Amino acid sequence: MKSFEIKTKIFFGEQALDRLKELPYKKVLIITDPYVVQSRMIELITTPLKEGGIDYDIFKDVVPDPPIEKISEGVRVLLEYKPEAIVAVGGGSAIDSSKSIREFAKKVDDYGEIGLVAIPTTSGTGSEVTSFAVVSDRQAERKYPLVSKSLTPEETILDAELVKSVPPAVTADTGMDVLTHAIESCVSTERNEFATALAEKAIEICGVFLLRAYLDGHDMHARQKMHVASCLAGLAFNSTSLGLNHGMAHQLGAMFHIPHGRANAMLLPHIIEFNSDINKHSKSRKEYLPAVKKYSTIAQILGLSSYNKIMTVRSLVNWVQFMLKEMDIPLSISQMGTITEEEYMSKIDEMADAALMDGCTATNPRQATKADIVSIYRALW
Ligand SMILES: [Fe+2]
């Protein structure tokens, strides 16, 4: 038996932030990062809260890859202020921190229920509608995923006003993360019709609007579309989980601090090739691997097709590489110019072990051995 659930109420479109005036709470804690406060973007949040007569306090110490210490600091602030709900404002880190802070705070002193309203300021993680959060242990260079339905926010507000100042490089990285979420959801071993419907729409939007949003951040139509695509892809992978692409990208993030979306983007052509085995196909197989059909459908959604399925998947790989080049995302680790070959190669074994154990890897359509993962990491150099 399968099931599909959307727990989060979604407010979107122009003036979506007006929802803040009508929140069913009297006192909220805003959890955000220093940039949102310094750039005064926070006023887009506090003004409607004031108009709605809602009291608030601000915890603005969220940092990228939220470490355990920052989560406990947030729990302490929340327990002192005693809000009815958290309003999480920021990228994946602010929303993930808020999920973890709420989860731990609820376990202390019989706190009871705390609402969570997630307001993303990037179009990428989909965290506003998922039951996942990632906490980092910086000393051990490890990331720990938390997975529980109770982490899922009750509400999300998707207002493109908040993403128009996102710089092009971040638009590129986060947009490719959206595309990777959607593609991994479509080919996941847990794929289902409901998730695929959402993921395919997200892929279609990325095909038309990602480059537009990258080239002109003030193209509000493109921004709005990518903001919705991010949420659609989030809903999809919340149901199907992800795959080897994320399993391997998590290790590049933990080991070398490569931004999450960028690591996914760089791996994507390699993972499509591995999952469909298109390089060895003609010699070793009479039948297509199941993922070939799915990737070929994805290619067609993007307007790519060729005279057979294998060539169509090949054109999908080429298209992804084209997107990386157009958006100045390096195609290889060596092209980044920040990591030495020796340093990178020395960590591959450890990263491959961790990728095998990563929760995302389990739903990959083709089972990968450690040797497979090592050779993909090597090819990425
Ligand atoms: Fe991701």
Residues whose N, C-alpha, C, O or C-beta is under 5 A from the ligand:
A	BS01	LIG	D177
